[in-house]
């Protein structure tokens, strides 16, 4: 009996490293070639940070277009162009951005000190936050919190002055112009629920956390990491968030479904790609071969 227990003990602890070795980080490239044993040609997944300043970063737009042409089928997290053309969905999105209860007021909810800090962030903004200042008190705090977090990333990076290139929309428009199939991996409503879900109290807490984060010394230049094709640019807990993992599975399901019949070029947020619960590991566990497809990105030199 003792020998049996020792044997089980040894096998278990030898098996654990082998089990975990099946998972790879997949964190060293923004673009990946994926291939199922059931298809003869590869598909591709491009990790996006959604906006780039192409006066600072030389992004290989033409090469990505060639990959889209090679596939002839395109998918985004959501179809941005279809959203913009759907007046009902646009009204629903606008409705979710604004507070519907006139008794709620962000200034009162977060307190004077936090509100002063928020106004300081807004006034120093080079982007959308400054535009939103006149209606700030009526916007849902969860949305403002996202904007504050984005503001910290862009305002502290030497590789971002203003948005010159929205890659998700750009490549979708290109695929549309070529007559390729356009597919969405998530529903617009799921995106809305993710951003604006939760209670008002939870969204106030999230906004305070974003404001604290803006003034903290803890900064990781996401644009620089992206240029260096390093996908370790977010905090570890974000990659392990249950909502993130659920979305990763939905995206992997969609890519797998599309790639059964087509070669597909997918553009999804770069943070959805790496680590154990990322899209690439999910596909690898389903039998896909995964390898980096290196795109050449360089920092533009000052003239």
Buried (B, 14 or more C-beta within 10 A) or exposed (E): EEEEEEEEEEEEEEEEEEEEEEBBBBBBBBBBBBBBEEBEEBBBBBBBBBBBBBEBBBBBBEEBBEBBEEBBBBBBBBBBBBBEEBEEBEEEBEEBBEBEEEEBEBBEBBEEEBBEBBEEBBEEBEBEBBEBEEEBBBBBBBBBBBBBBBBBBBBBBEBBBEBBBBBBBBBBBBBBEEEBBBBBBBEBEBBBEBBBEEEBEEBBBBBBEBBEBBEEEEEBBBBBBBBBBBBBBBEEEEBEEEEBBEBBEBBBBBBBBBBEEBBBBBBBBBBBBBBBBBBBBBBBEEEBEBEBBEBEBEBEEEE
